Amino acid sequence: MRRPFKDKRPIGPLFGQSSADTIQSRLTSGVREDIGFEEGGSVKVYFHSSTNMDELKNGEIALFVTSPPYNVDYTYGSINDAKPYREYMSLLAKVFSEAYNKLMPEGRLCVNVPTIDKTNADAMGEGNIPVASDLTSMMVDDPSLGNKFSTPEINELKRTTDYSLFDHIIWNKGRFDTEVNLGSLGIGRPFRFEHDITHESILIFQKPGMRNLSTIDQDRLNASRLNKDWWTSGPGYEFDTNAKSNLWNIRPSNKIEVNGEKVPTFPEELPRRLIQGYSFVGDIVVDPFAGVGTTLKVAKDLDRLSVGYELREDLRPEIEKRVGESV
Ligand SMILES: C[S@@+](CC[C@H](N)C(=O)[O-])C[C@H]1O[C@@H](n2cnc3c(N)ncnc32)[C@H](O)[C@@H]1O
């Protein structure tokens, strides 16, 4: 028995349509009971590790959008995110192997990670971790080149998947969330100067093959169309680049408070661009590290179905508040 959700929003009409026969209502009338969407609902969250996504059929997912846990500058209460790096990469390898099975041909996996992590570095900058480039080489380098770490999970990823790097977007956060850290070496001194980190990476990996677009009906194609506004303007456009550029200037969102704990989220503009750019209305979008459900909320706003995986069941009420339905 599912808990009733009190603040259930009616499902909005699709892109200004007022007809009862909206794509959304067709999408959600009894759709995919195997996934467990509620009648009329379009978001489902499983509260277990995304190393296993058995609820999804192989080859059916158009898009994954995620920001993996990592103890860069925040804590997550009960979940220990401060894993040793090799273990962290092994977790990603396992989840992204599973994602590969679930992706359709030409499907995309978008991963937001720090470009460089300096949290473990000493004063000389030794020990900085190049997260984005390590992840890229783990995901796409020829297996014969080996990997920085050889773990069973990473070896399995290399043996069983064939991702390519489709794009690398730099998310420029500006200086909005950083403090100027002069450090003991002082800002006036060259040579050992350290930059503040004001950008992150969004790596977009692709499964080989071509999606058969002829199976998508005309209504869905029309509703998914990217109009001129999408390319040129939007709430996150702080400076003078647009969604077509691979430099995205987007103000970071504030951490939100859940049970007295500060939880980080990425800004809605980030999954919005990825979902609009890489999926059609009615596709299933998955976030394997769902957090408080930003990806799922945006997917719903954009008339996509969405599935999240999250270890922390205490985040359920916050997710439900955001997506406006029980999950
Ligand atoms: C960086 S947060 C995601 C934040 C999300 N982008 C948002 O805006 O809310 C990463 C989340 O992954 C969850 N997590 C960690 N390991 C996991 C696993 N193996 N399976 C599923 N979720 C996991 C953590 O509990 C955390 O909530």
PDBQT file of the ligand as one rigid body, heavy atoms in Angstrom, charges set to zero:
ROOT
HETATM    1  C1  LIG A 401      25.368  14.958  -4.840  1.00  0.00    +0.000 C 
HETATM    2  S1  LIG A 401      23.937  14.170  -4.214  1.00  0.00    +0.000 S 
HETATM    3  C2  LIG A 401      22.812  14.416  -5.536  1.00  0.00    +0.000 C 
HETATM    4  C3  LIG A 401      22.141  15.749  -5.492  1.00  0.00    +0.000 C 
HETATM    5  C4  LIG A 401      21.123  15.931  -6.601  1.00  0.00    +0.000 C 
HETATM    6  N1  LIG A 401      21.780  16.234  -7.874  1.00  0.00    +0.000 N 
HETATM    7  C5  LIG A 401      20.135  17.025  -6.229  1.00  0.00    +0.000 C 
HETATM    8  O1  LIG A 401      20.130  18.102  -6.869  1.00  0.00    +0.000 OA
HETATM    9  O2  LIG A 401      19.389  16.801  -5.282  1.00  0.00    +0.000 OA
HETATM   10  C6  LIG A 401      24.309  12.460  -4.309  1.00  0.00    +0.000 C 
HETATM   11  C7  LIG A 401      23.283  11.534  -3.657  1.00  0.00    +0.000 C 
HETATM   12  O3  LIG A 401      23.647  10.184  -3.959  1.00  0.00    +0.000 OA
HETATM   13  C8  LIG A 401      23.202   9.353  -2.894  1.00  0.00    +0.000 C 
HETATM   14  N2  LIG A 401      23.896   8.058  -3.011  1.00  0.00    +0.000 N 
HETATM   15  C9  LIG A 401      25.149   7.746  -2.594  1.00  0.00    +0.000 A 
HETATM   16  N3  LIG A 401      25.464   6.477  -2.949  1.00  0.00    +0.000 NA
HETATM   17  C10 LIG A 401      24.388   5.973  -3.615  1.00  0.00    +0.000 A 
HETATM   18  C11 LIG A 401      24.099   4.717  -4.250  1.00  0.00    +0.000 A 
HETATM   19  N4  LIG A 401      24.990   3.717  -4.254  1.00  0.00    +0.000 N 
HETATM   20  N5  LIG A 401      22.883   4.557  -4.835  1.00  0.00    +0.000 NA
HETATM   21  C12 LIG A 401      21.967   5.548  -4.839  1.00  0.00    +0.000 A 
HETATM   22  N6  LIG A 401      22.184   6.768  -4.254  1.00  0.00    +0.000 NA
HETATM   23  C13 LIG A 401      23.374   6.976  -3.658  1.00  0.00    +0.000 A 
HETATM   24  C14 LIG A 401      23.550  10.175  -1.664  1.00  0.00    +0.000 C 
HETATM   25  O4  LIG A 401      22.760   9.779  -0.549  1.00  0.00    +0.000 OA
HETATM   26  C15 LIG A 401      23.221  11.610  -2.142  1.00  0.00    +0.000 C 
HETATM   27  O5  LIG A 401      21.911  11.984  -1.763  1.00  0.00    +0.000 OA
ENDROOT
TORSDOF 0
